Amino acid sequence: MKISSNFDSGNIVVINAENPKQIELQIRNDNQSDFYQWFHFKLDSTPFVEHKINIGDLANSAYPEGWEGYRAVASYDRQEWFRVDSVFDGDNLSISFTPEHNHTYFAYFAPYGYERHLDLLASAQVNDHCQLHHLGETLDGRDMSVLEIGQPETDKPVIWITARQHPGESMAEWLVEGLLIRLFDADDGVARSLLDKAVFYVVPNMNPDGSVRGHLRTNAVGTNLNREWQSPSMDKSPEVFLVMQKMQETGVDLFLDIHGDESLPYNFVAGSEGNPGYNERIERLENAFKSALLTVTPEFQDEFGYDKDAPGKANMTVATNAVGQLYDCLAYTLEMPFKDNALLPDDDYGWSPQRCKQLGEDLLVAVNAVLKDLR
């Protein structure tokens, strides 16, 4: 029996793997950080033998409450990720599993690998409506890339979409993949209308270094990028610095920042109502956006989510608040669950890449609903 994680986004520490019924593991911290919650490892063992995998020291993880009601995902082919029996006792996640093949992969959520990320960028750039732009490099020397979709014109609204500032939130890039599939569909009326009237700037992965390193929340040097939007630097947060530099060039009329939430089993949005510049126009746009998304998909809801900031009390280091304030625009953080959508549960797969992608497609309907009122 062997347990390994020496691959893209791999993360696990083996404490004991002598007995298949007493496997003891822990999760490695993000580099130069106290954050840990993401895991991704491979079990090489005997098929049709029951395995008991215990991941420990989770009371000190980034979001201990996120393990309550959570079930890990597993895959034999790294394409289909299904849920497995998992129990949390307050400090340990115990996974009971009988593999059907020699090799089984386990993860916190279905991984979105760096090679798939590169494939997404490459396939996007061959579309007639799209250009792939290089913004600069990360601290590990990886490309920071943005997709420009549509023809920029002075009278067109500018829509920015960023995903995966927190690298362990792989569902964010799955959503972007679905959004791009629909946006590039020449037979889709919503997509054709949007590309005729607006221009998109899409960053599918804001944190490629953290993604490859198997981090939950930070980049190569332990920086939480979603607390860098007030004063980013090339030394500490080049990912944010480079994107904000491009935003200054293009302007922003609508900003969507895509995330995943460890604890809440719902899809929801968080706005910028705590911003000093928040006003009735932004509030109307927020309500129109949510109303359209509620109409188009039962996967979205507006009852459960984060507490709203009091007026003038927003954390201005957060992307949604910073961009919304700077450009006086509609800005939303979209959150998806690591667990399942409790309002529409799926016992076999939970919240999954397929559902992320569909939500990405549906998101374009909400964008279209507010488009004419963005300026």
C-alpha positions in Angstrom: 0.0 0.0 0.0 1.2 3.5 -0.9 -0.1 7.0 -0.5 1.4 9.8 -2.6 0.7 13.4 -3.5 3.7 14.3 -5.6 1.6 15.7 -8.5 -0.2 18.8 -9.6 -2.2 20.2 -6.6 -1.2 17.2 -4.4 -1.3 17.7 -0.7 -1.1 15.2 2.1 1.3 14.1 4.9 1.4 10.4 5.6 1.6 9.6 9.4 0.9 5.9 9.2 -0.1 3.7 6.2 0.8 0.2 7.4 -2.7 -1.1 7.8 -5.5 -0.4 5.3 -8.0 -0.1 8.2 -5.8 2.4 10.2 -4.5 4.9 7.7 -3.5 8.2 9.4 -3.0 11.4 7.4 -2.7 15.1 7.9 -2.9 18.1 5.6 0.2 20.2 4.8 -0.1 24.0 5.4 0.0 26.5 2.6 3.6 27.6 2.2 4.5 30.4 4.7 1.0 30.3 6.1 -1.2 28.8 8.8 -4.0 28.0 6.3 -4.7 24.3 5.5 -7.8 22.5 4.3 -7.2 21.4 0.7 -6.1 17.7 0.3 -5.4 15.7 -2.9 -3.7 12.3 -2.8 -3.6 8.9 -4.4 -4.1 5.6 -2.7 -2.3 2.6 -4.3 -3.7 -0.5 -2.7 -5.6 -3.8 -3.0 -9.0 -3.6 -4.6 -12.1 -4.9 -2.8 -10.6 -4.5 0.6 -12.2 -2.0 3.0 -10.0 1.0 3.9 -10.4 3.4 6.8 -8.6 6.7 6.1 -8.3 9.2 8.9 -7.3 12.8 8.2 -6.4 14.4 11.5 -5.8 17.7 13.2 -8.7 19.4 11.5 -9.8 21.3 14.6 -6.9 23.7 13.7 -7.7 23.8 10.0 -8.7 27.0 8.3 -12.5 26.3 8.6 -13.2 23.5 11.1 -17.0 24.0 10.6 -16.5 23.2 6.9 -16.0 19.5 7.8 -19.4 19.1 9.3 -21.7 17.4 6.9 -18.8 17.2 4.4 -18.0 14.1 2.2 -14.8 13.7 0.3 -14.6 13.1 -3.4 -12.8 10.2 -5.1 -12.0 9.2 -8.6 -10.5 6.2 -10.5 -10.0 8.0 -13.8 -9.5 11.6 -12.6 -12.5 12.6 -14.7 -15.5 11.4 -12.7 -15.4 12.5 -9.1 -18.0 10.9 -6.7 -18.7 11.3 -3.0 -17.5 8.8 -0.5 -18.7 8.1 3.1 -17.0 10.5 5.5 -17.6 11.3 9.2 -16.2 14.2 11.1 -15.8 14.0 14.9 -14.6 17.5 15.6 -10.9 16.9 14.8 -10.7 13.9 12.4 -12.4 13.2 9.1 -12.8 9.4 8.7 -13.3 8.1 5.2 -14.6 4.5 4.8 -14.0 3.2 1.3 -13.6 -0.1 -0.6 -11.8 0.6 -3.9 -12.7 -1.3 -7.1 -9.3 -0.6 -8.7 -5.7 -0.5 -7.7 -5.4 3.3 -7.8 -7.9 5.8 -6.3 -7.5 9.6 -6.1 -9.1 11.5 -3.2 -9.6 15.3 -3.0 -11.3 18.1 -1.1 -13.2 19.0 -4.3 -12.7 17.8 -7.9 -9.3 19.3 -8.9 -8.9 21.6 -11.9 -5.3 20.8 -13.0 -2.8 23.2 -14.4 -2.7 21.4 -17.7 -6.4 21.7 -18.0 -6.1 25.4 -17.2 -3.6 25.8 -20.1 -5.9 23.8 -22.4 -8.7 26.1 -21.5 -6.7 29.2 -22.4 -5.4 27.6 -25.6 -8.8 26.4 -26.8 -10.4 29.8 -25.9 -7.8 31.8 -28.0 -8.7 30.0 -31.2 -12.3 31.4 -31.0 -12.8 34.3 -33.4 -14.1 36.5 -30.6 -11.2 35.9 -28.2 -7.7 37.0 -27.6 -5.3 35.6 -25.0 -3.2 38.3 -23.3 -0.1 37.8 -21.1 -0.2 40.1 -18.1 3.1 39.1 -16.4 4.4 36.3 -14.2 3.7 34.9 -10.8 6.3 34.5 -8.1 6.9 30.9 -9.3 7.3 32.1 -12.9 3.9 31.0 -14.2 1.9 33.1 -16.7 -0.8 35.5 -15.5 -3.3 35.4 -18.3 -6.5 37.1 -19.2 -9.0 36.3 -22.0 -10.4 39.3 -23.9 -13.7 38.2 -25.4 -15.6 40.5 -27.8 -14.5 43.6 -29.6 -13.7 46.6 -27.3 -15.4 49.8 -28.2 -15.8 53.0 -26.2 -19.6 52.6 -25.8 -19.6 48.9 -24.8 -19.9 47.9 -21.1 -16.7 46.1 -19.8 -17.3 42.9 -17.8 -14.5 41.5 -15.7 -14.7 37.9 -14.3 -12.0 36.6 -12.0 -11.8 33.1 -10.5 -9.9 31.1 -8.0 -8.1 33.8 -6.0 -8.1 31.0 -3.4 -6.6 28.1 -5.2 -8.3 25.3 -3.3 -11.6 26.6 -4.6 -11.4 24.7 -7.8 -15.1 24.9 -8.4 -14.5 28.5 -9.5 -12.5 27.5 -12.6 -15.0 24.8 -13.4 -17.7 27.5 -13.4 -15.6 29.7 -15.8 -15.2 26.7 -18.1 -19.0 26.4 -18.4 -19.4 30.1 -18.8 -16.9 30.2 -21.7 -18.5 27.2 -23.4 -21.8 29.1 -23.6 -20.2 32.4 -24.4 -18.5 30.8 -27.4 -21.6 29.0 -28.7 -22.5 30.7 -32.0 -26.0 29.3 -31.8 -26.8 30.7 -28.4 -28.8 33.9 -28.5 -27.7 35.1 -25.1 -24.1 34.7 -26.0 -24.5 36.4 -29.4 -26.2 39.3 -27.8 -23.6 39.7 -25.1 -20.7 39.6 -27.5 -22.4 42.1 -29.7 -23.0 44.6 -26.9 -20.2 44.1 -24.4 -16.6 43.0 -24.0 -15.4 40.4 -21.4 -12.1 40.1 -19.6 -11.9 36.7 -17.9 -9.1 35.4 -15.6 -9.9 31.7 -15.1 -7.2 31.3 -12.4 -6.0 34.2 -10.4 -3.6 31.9 -8.4 -1.8 29.4 -10.5 1.1 29.0 -8.1 -1.1 28.1 -5.2 -3.2 25.8 -7.4 -0.2 23.7 -8.4 1.3 23.7 -4.9 -1.8 22.3 -3.4 -2.7 25.3 -1.3 -6.1 26.1 0.1 -6.0 29.9 0.2 -2.7 31.6 -0.6 -0.1 32.1 -3.4 3.5 30.9 -3.4 4.6 33.1 -0.5 1.5 32.7 1.7 -0.4 35.8 0.6 -4.2 35.7 0.7 -4.8 37.5 -2.6 -8.4 38.5 -1.7 -6.9 40.8 1.0 -4.5 42.5 -1.4 -6.8 44.7 -3.5 -6.1 48.0 -1.7 -2.3 47.9 -2.1 -1.0 44.9 -4.1 2.7 44.6 -4.9 4.8 42.7 -7.3 6.8 41.3 -4.4 3.9 39.9 -2.5 0.8 39.7 -4.7 1.8 40.2 -8.4 -1.4 38.3 -9.5 -3.6 41.1 -8.1 -1.2 43.9 -9.1 -1.2 42.8 -12.8 -4.9 42.4 -13.0 -5.6 45.8 -11.4 -3.1 47.3 -13.8 -5.1 45.9 -16.8 -8.4 47.0 -15.2 -7.0 50.6 -15.2 -6.5 50.3 -18.9 -10.0 48.8 -19.7 -12.3 50.2 -17.0 -14.9 48.0 -15.3 -18.7 48.2 -15.5 -19.5 44.8 -14.0 -17.2 42.7 -11.8 -17.8 39.0 -10.8 -15.3 37.3 -8.5 -15.9 33.5 -8.3 -15.2 31.6 -5.1 -16.2 28.5 -3.1 -17.3 28.5 0.6 -16.1 25.7 2.9 -19.1 25.8 5.3 -22.3 27.0 3.7 -24.1 24.4 1.5 -25.6 27.0 -0.9 -24.8 29.1 -4.0 -25.1 32.8 -3.1 -23.6 36.2 -3.8 -22.1 38.9 -1.6 -22.2 42.5 -2.7 -20.5 45.8 -1.8 -23.2 47.4 0.3 -20.6 48.3 2.9 -18.7 50.5 0.5 -18.6 54.3 1.0 -19.8 54.8 -2.5 -22.7 52.3 -2.5 -25.8 53.8 -3.8 -29.3 53.2 -5.1 -28.2 52.6 -8.6 -25.9 49.8 -7.5 -28.6 48.3 -5.3 -31.0 48.2 -8.2 -28.5 46.5 -10.4 -27.8 43.9 -7.6 -31.5 43.2 -7.2 -32.0 42.8 -11.0 -29.0 40.5 -11.3 -30.2 38.3 -8.4 -33.7 38.2 -9.7 -32.6 37.0 -13.1 -30.4 34.3 -11.7 -33.2 33.1 -9.3 -35.5 32.9 -12.3 -33.1 30.9 -14.5 -31.8 28.3 -12.1 -33.0 26.6 -8.8 -29.3 26.1 -7.9 -29.1 29.8 -6.8 -30.8 31.3 -3.7 -30.7 34.6 -1.8 -31.8 33.5 1.7 -28.6 32.1 3.0 -25.2 33.8 2.7 -22.8 36.2 4.5 -24.0 38.9 6.8 -24.1 42.2 5.0 -21.6 44.9 6.0 -22.9 48.0 7.7 -22.7 51.2 5.5 -19.2 52.4 5.2 -17.8 49.4 7.0 -16.6 47.2 4.1 -13.2 45.6 4.1 -11.7 47.5 1.2 -8.8 45.0 0.7 -11.4 42.5 -0.7 -11.7 42.4 -4.5 -15.4 42.9 -4.8 -15.4 45.9 -2.5 -12.2 47.5 -3.9 -13.3 47.1 -7.6 -16.9 48.2 -6.9 -15.7 51.3 -5.1 -13.0 52.2 -7.6 -15.1 51.9 -10.7 -18.6 52.7 -9.1 -19.8 49.5 -10.6 -21.9 46.4 -9.8 -19.5 44.0 -8.1 -20.4 40.6 -6.7 -18.6 37.7 -5.1 -20.2 34.5 -6.2 -19.8 31.6 -3.7 -20.4 27.9 -4.3 -20.3 25.0 -1.8 -17.6 22.4 -1.3 -20.3 20.1 0.1 -23.6 20.1 -1.8 -26.5 22.5 -2.6 -28.7 21.7 0.4 -31.7 22.9 -1.5 -31.1 20.5 -4.4 -29.0 17.6 -3.0 -27.3 14.9 -5.1 -26.2 12.0 -2.9 -23.8 10.5 -5.4 -21.9 13.6 -6.5 -22.8 16.5 -4.3 -21.9 19.9 -5.7 -19.9 18.8 -8.8 -17.9 20.1 -11.8 -20.9 19.5 -14.0 -23.2 21.7 -11.8 -20.5 24.4 -11.6 -20.3 24.5 -15.4 -24.1 24.7 -15.7 -24.2 27.6 -13.2 -21.5 29.3 -15.3 -23.7 29.1 -18.3 -26.7 30.4 -16.3 -24.7 33.3 -15.0 -24.7 34.8 -18.5 -28.4 35.2 -18.3 -28.1 37.4 -15.2 -25.3 39.4 -16.9 -27.5 39.9 -19.9 -30.4 41.1 -17.7 -28.4 44.0 -16.3 -26.3 44.8 -19.3 -28.3 47.8 -20.6 -28.2 49.5 -17.2 -24.5 49.1 -16.3 -23.6 52.6 -17.6 
